[in-house]
Structure formats: structure tokens, C-alpha cells
Amino acid sequence: MKQSDYNKLKPVIAKLSEVEEISIQDVMKLTDKSRTTAWRYMQILIDCGAVELTGNTIIESLKLYLKKK
């Protein structure tokens, strides 16, 4: 993950250290960004293997789960 991405995701990463799952609405609130930007942030975490995506096709119900090591 690039340093600039990490800096953008700090609030999300901090929240994931407290909880095991996070929704796109949570990411939007934590970062004060639009749904599209929040989804991009979620995708960064998925791509680097930090979290996995679960849920159905309704975007509001999608959750990211912290991967167990």
C-alpha cells in the first residue's frame, strides 16, 4: 500500500483495530467522503489483502471483514 493511501485510510484502519467488520457507510462517516470514494478506499483494503468482502449485491449491505491471521 502506498503511503498516500495509508494516510487516507488511517481512520478506517484504526476502526478496524477496534471492530471486526465495517460497512461502506462507516467508511463514508470516518473519512467524510462520498460513497464512490469510500468504495475506492474499501477496494484498496481488499486489493492489499487486509480485508475480505461479504454481503449481497445491495451496496448498503456489503461489509468488509478483517482477515484473521
C-alpha positions in Angstrom: 0.0 0.0 0.0 1.3 3.4 -0.9 2.0 5.9 1.9 -0.6 8.3 0.5 -3.3 5.5 0.5 -2.3 4.6 4.1 -2.7 8.2 5.2 -6.2 8.4 3.6 -7.2 5.1 5.3 -5.8 5.8 8.8 -9.3 6.3 10.3 -10.6 3.2 8.7 -7.6 1.1 9.8 -7.9 2.5 13.3 -11.6 1.5 13.4 -10.8 -2.0 12.1 -8.4 -2.4 15.0 -11.5 -2.0 17.3 -14.1 -3.9 15.3 -14.1 -6.9 13.1 -16.4 -5.5 10.4 -17.0 -2.2 8.7 -19.6 -1.0 6.2 -19.4 1.4 3.4 -21.5 3.8 5.4 -18.9 3.6 8.2 -16.1 4.4 5.8 -18.1 7.3 4.5 -18.5 8.7 8.0 -15.0 8.1 9.1 -13.4 9.7 6.1 -16.1 12.3 5.3 -16.0 11.2 1.7 -18.7 10.2 -0.9 -19.9 6.7 -1.5 -17.8 6.4 -4.6 -14.6 7.4 -2.8 -15.4 5.3 0.2 -15.8 2.3 -2.1 -12.4 3.1 -3.7 -10.9 3.1 -0.2 -12.5 -0.2 0.6 -11.2 -1.6 -2.7 -7.6 -0.6 -1.6 -8.0 -2.7 1.5 -9.4 -5.6 -0.4 -6.6 -5.5 -3.0 -3.9 -5.5 -0.4 -5.5 -8.5 1.3 -6.2 -6.8 4.6 -9.9 -7.4 4.5 -12.4 -9.6 2.6 -15.8 -8.5 1.2 -19.0 -10.2 2.1 -22.7 -9.4 1.6 -25.1 -9.3 -1.2 -25.4 -7.2 -4.3 -27.1 -4.3 -2.5 -24.2 -2.0 -1.8 -25.5 -0.8 1.5 -25.3 -4.3 3.0 -21.8 -5.0 1.9 -19.3 -5.4 4.8 -15.6 -5.7 5.0 -14.3 -8.2 7.5 -10.8 -8.1 8.9 -8.9 -11.2 7.8 -7.8 -13.5 10.6 -4.1 -14.2 10.6 
